Amino acid sequence: MPPNAAATSEPIASCSFCYKPNTAVQNLVAGPGVFICNECVELSAAIVADVAGITPEQSARLRAQYTGRSAEEILDMLPGVARTASRIEADLASWVRLRRERGTGWQQIADALGTSAGAARQRFGTASPG
């Protein structure tokens, strides 16, 4: 994202981790369908640095905590995962709508998504121009 993009008054995108808009952070880095702000990058770097020197045994324990979550813990996580999925789907529909408004055909969109034109049209049919 260009350095001056954060200076705009209208939010363009938001961090996929903390949900802050580009107008509330110093930098926002774009990836394929995701964004991360400078604050989340700093936090991630600190977490990575903290675990950089752990032993294989400690690493295995951490991995077990992640993979061995209880049903209750997983159920507690589901609403957040669903919100993220909804946001990603909305972002995808927005990009498809933009491409349709600029004259991109369903077949090109389908090829980019690895699906059929009919499936793309069915999924994003409201994203077609006028």
Helices and strands as residue ranges (DSSP letters): G 3-7, G 22-24, E 28-31, E 34-37, H 38-51, H 56-67, H 71-101, H 106-113, H 117-124, G 125-127
